[in-house]
Amino acid sequence: MAALGAALAVFLGALGAVGVARWLEGNLRYDRGTAPRRVPFLGGHAPSTHAWSRYHVRYYTMALLFLAFDMEMVFMYPWAVVFVEEGAVALAEMVMFIAILLLGILYAWRERALEWA
Amino acid sequence: MGLRETLARLALDGPVPVFVVAGGGLDHELVRLKLDPRIRLVSTPRSANVMLAMGAPTSRLLRPAARVHDQMSHPRATVWAPGSASIDRITRLFPEIGIVRAPDDPVDHVLATHERLIHGERPSEPDVLPNEEPNPWRGVGPYGQGGKGMTGGVPYGRPLPQRSGDRDGLELDVLDLRVGPFFPHLPAGFEMTVKLQGDIVQEVRIHRPPRAGIRSDLHDPVLQRVAAESVCIAELELARARHHVLGFAGALHFHGLQALGRRVARMATTLSPDSAPTILRLRRLVPTTGVLSWSTKGVGVVSRALAEELRGPNARASGVLRDLRAHDPTYQALGFEPIGREEGDAAARWKQRIDEAIQSVELARRAEGARTTPGLGVEGPRGPIGSPTLTSRDDLSIVTGLIEGMEWGDALTTIVSLDLGPMVQL
């Protein structure tokens, strides 16, 4: 009997929650407005084409560059661990590695990959 | 105090958000509105409660005005200050809304209207245009777009964008937009169709309005008189300085520095022959804001060859030192020499105007009783006064050539920096 009472309480509680949610939706929902109000603002004209369009994600080259240089850190962690043991050889190797990567940056720069448009 | 009263009190506490729909010939009126602390000019109708329309309407502009009206959020009201014009045309298109005739100060009417609106004494205005979807939902295709596949059909009444040519190895869509005539910061009546690919302007067509309506592109009474009669050089030069400083205030407003813009505009209204140090201080202050460096440097460069077609400070900022004052003996006696720059970008054009304002104020101080010589032609703040009263066709083709290929923000920066005259009168 107690179990039935608990189930009834949960049911009533859920019903109440749905009621409250419905009331909130009816009273607080964002008013989409009338058709003329929804038109995007262009200074007095309506747009002639739909805004559903594919456009150039211009940051993708920068994102790729970032990824490449982010990966170099993966090499730097184990290098930092063995740096004391290996000494100057490790330092020279890392300088060479970073110099090669820097050439990559210079190349990307020359190819105007760092410019927005 | 109830919740409604508290909210109303809060709404009435700050400046009233106003969207201004103004025609050509009202530049000074607009600056006065920008200076008024009781109202705040907003750049989109969505954040405005009151639309302030100024000037006599032409039928070509009434429909765009109605569209802007309908884009305001509720509660909303319109104050139309038609000046001396008849309001028959307005009431024909806006039959339901209350139009307040504002013979004296439109701002007082805006405030009174806003207060009644917030207290609920005046109902929020209904739409002027019919509440109809341009094309109703068709329920065909996976997105209801009325065709097959994602790019078929015309969802919500607008065709999907066209595919444009190859760019960086990608074929993408272009957006066709018609911007204006009430786009903030563009000259009154300026309308253009732009093809945007992402935020890059691919193609521009500027719509040249019929010439009717505009009497002069200059609104200062001294500048209007100067073509017909001899005026005091001190007055003329102060009017020129005022024009340039006000223009710069507008540019600061456009670049997001509203408070500094208000300060500079206030400075413009109080210019006197002794104001040169004040403008110099402004000249030194401005570099700290960045408006003349990162956002305008290298933007919209007009080459020297192209500048031959331009007039006034726009030409001089690219190194074409043409100035009618240089041939005027009165000005020669005052020691006038045209100043110029070489860079030709948006930053150079603004620096040129500030420098010319300083020069004008100094000329005004030296001029004493000297007057202009009639018949020699007068150099106005936008070039020789009297010849083309509107922005000329050459200017517009140069604008088109300049902004194609630019990002949208740079394109607007360039248009603002060219200080074009009004295109049409509302």
Interface residues (C-beta under 8 A of the other chain):
Chain A: G33 T34 A35 P36 R37 V39 F41 L42 G43 G44 H45 A46 P47 S48 T49 H50 A51 W52 S53 R54 Y55 H56 R58 W116 A117
Chain B: T44 P45 R46 L61 R63 P64 A65 R67 V68 D70 Q71 M72 S73 D127 V128 L129 P130 N131 E132 E133 P134 V154 P155 Y156 R158 P159 L160 P161 Q162 R167 D168 L170 L172 D173 V174 L175 D176 L177 R178 V179 G180 P181 F182 F183 P184 L186 E191 Q197 G198 I200 E407
